[in-house]
Amino acid sequence: MSGTTRIAGGLLAAALVIGVAGCGSSKSPTASGGEPATGTPTKGGTLTVLSNQDFSHLDPTRNWTMPHMDFGIRLLYRTLTTFKSEPGAAGAEVVPDMATDLGTPSQGGKVWKFTLKDGLKYEDGTPIVADDIKYNVERSFAPELPGGPNYAQVYLAGGDKYKGPLKGERLKSIETPDDKTIIFKLKRPVAEFSSTVTLPTFAPVPKAKEAGAQYDNRPFSSGPYKIETYDRGKELVLVRNEHWDPATDTVRKALPDKIVVKQGLRQSVIDDRLIDSRGDDENALTYSDVSAASLAKILPKPETRARLISEISGCTDMLGFNTTKAPFDDPKVRQAVHFALDKQALQTAEGGPDMAEIATAYLPPALSGGQAQDVYGLPQTGDVEKAKALLGGKTLDVGMTISTGDKLVGEAVQSSLKRVGINVTLNPVDPSVYYDTIGDTAKTPDMFIYGWCPDYPSGATFLPMIFDSRTIVEKGNSGNVWQFKDKAVDAKIDEIQAMTDGDAANKAWVELDKQIMEASPAVPFMWKKKPLLVGKGITGAYGHPVWSGQLDYATLGVKQK
Amino acid sequence: MIVYLAKRIAAVVGILLVICAVTFVIFYVVPSDPAIQACGKTCTPERVAEVRAQMGLDKPVWEQFGVYVVGIFAGRTLGAGIECGIPCFGFSYQNSLPVWDLLVDRLGTSVSLAIGAAVLWLIVGLTVGIISALRQGTALDRTLMIATLTSASLPVYFVAMLLLLFVVRIAEILPYPAYVELAEDPVAWASNLILPWFTLAALYAAMYARLSRAQMIETMSEPYIRTARAKGLPERTVVVKHGMRAAMTPIVTIFGMDLGGLLAGAMITETVFGLPGIGRLAYDGIVKADQPVILGTTLLAAFFIVIANLVVDLVYAVIDPRVRYS
């Protein structure tokens, strides 16, 4: 899910967050005013979504960024399993979607079998068969269709050399003995494979509808809505898929008759329209985050505040170091920065407690049993004396590359570290080249800001992605951008990934988080919130704990006038 | 005339090729890699290389350039069997559409915006400029010139925000602008474009007023104007037929350039009002580093400007009989 912020071009987690189930102040994913921004759900009407952007991808093979993933999965296509459409911790529960159950593992979790429900149909009434899911998973291997989740490539046996089905080749490690059964043969045990198949990679695509890269413009619906028109960058209109059977779907409420997404609007205009909430805008909501400037207009008024959904982030923003060269090849120096950082100042730079919570671990609370871990137990403003002691009286001159949108955060880091004798020179770069800059191992700056969002509530989608030294590549390096190499950490990752007990694995990820925190290749500093405003007529609105704190499109409706 | 026209058209093609080559080279040296961007996160180098090959980015830049130019005239087939018809300006992997389709789709908005604004600024700007020139030194002249200076000083985005605040949010006279096709609903088309037209016209009308005033003052002091008056011609004829016609030549030149530029998108106005035009497409392309889109919008802008210049040169002869093609 980090991909969207790459497009946004700023701090990875600047715009997108994953809601955290049962975390601190946001246990109840309500509007900031305390009451849920929701009325009595009723069927019918037109829901308008006001957006400042086009969808990066709607093709389920390529859809890996939020909020597009939420939108696609909840409205256009179904997956083998999915997350409950409920606020708070309950929303993180995986439930069957197209499958009858959460899958049956065998051979110690190396083989997973799913059976499809009866009555599953596409928008033209043709039945959905297991081979259609296999076909879509295979598409995720095709270089012609890049950008989507790569879990199938990582997990499936024989995936190393497979190049997708577009030239006719099929993948043998996915078996479909009949139309209702699909069997995945994995390279190694994957305890949380029931969660993995919530990803859009595991939605069906009928081979007859294959359109290569242009399938993006007209995905064939297996969900409650189908595309009536899609004029890219302008407008998407969804109408009911009359062949979707609610009896087969316990998650999607499909309340509005029609959903219209108006794209390319300026965010400040969207905010003003929703604050006013007049006419058709009563039944409208924002697709992307409310701008920081608009919050000043929303928060003071109880009426608008009650319509603000502000779910906590599951993404962790981090201050990263280039661990391959001095001075940050020395763990003591990295720890000194950890102690010196004034996270309260950074929180202020991010918009204050209404916009962000201070992070004390890499794993967001949803991935560590609902409780934030805090290895160092530092004051929010840091511990200057301990930091100075770690530095042993040395003063340092270092550079920090930031995206131009992160100027305030960069300056807060600069001020923090100056207190302990670390002089930081800020090097702002254009957002469009930020990730290319820090992803080039030959040019990785001394310090930089980076973030990571889990794809589903499992440490397996977080720590291995950003701390496994075997994932480092010379150019286009993402994830382990700090080039952190620790054989003990790599071995521990292998050990946890081999576990077949999901709960034990989750506990082990938390322990590994602590272990890495002590080496401090990066300093976690913020879990952001996702501020979204809805019109006065919107019902069933809450930030979903898994979908980046994004509104759950499965439950949204509009009041009937 | 025909020889002149042929030479000018050849020059237009040459200029567009040079612009195309320069833009290509710029993209080649910038650090952003479209293949890495398209590949998504945690992409292996092998996977990036495969994606790069699919996008045709593994070829030398001169070869890519050649394929691109040939594709404009002959079309081409891209990776994954994507057919890019004539004229093929490349394929936007971020929009999953050929660039030409995107340009055509957005052109209507930009043309509607540019033509409407141009009509408005010509009427207001020339009227104000001529009145000021004919009333030079009076209180009316000074008032109009202060007003035009103020209008020209306000940035486009500021005028847009003011109009949105007062006309839409407070007075509720007009809805928030949203582009409607002219053929679909002409009234809605016009009412949704009124604010963007006024925003653009506010800037240009002020400049045209000052320019036309200066030109008219200079022209009206020419000896042939005195002669015309001495011959007893009515003042209206002197001003309109002899004064304005001569004063128009430099204004037509500027107008051609301005209109040509705007036809290829008024980036700020379209972005502020959320209008899906070429300017907005270019803006999104820049933000997302969508190189084929940036290249396509750049070429389209260059095309409109050079064509507008050509048209202006041809129109000169109509306005000013002294001009001869050679």
Interface residues (C-beta under 8 A of the other chain):
Chain A: S2 G3 R6 I7 G9 Q53 D54 S56 H57 D59 W64 A142 P143 E144 L145 P146 G147 G148 N150 Q153 K163 L166 G212 A213 Q214 D216 N217 D231 R232 G233 K234 K262 Q263 G264 L265 R266 V269 D272 R273 D276 R278 P431 S432 V433 D436 T437 G439 D440 M465 T471 V473 E474 K475 G476 S478 G479
Chain B: V30 P31 S32 D33 I36 Q37 A38 C39 G40 K41 T42 C43 T44 P45 R47 V48 E50 V51 A53 Q54 G79 A80 G81 I82 F91 Y93 Q94 N95 S96 L97 L102 D105 R106 L164 R169 E172 Y176 A178 Y179 T271 V272 F273 G274 L275 P276 R280 L281 D284 I286 V287 K288 A289
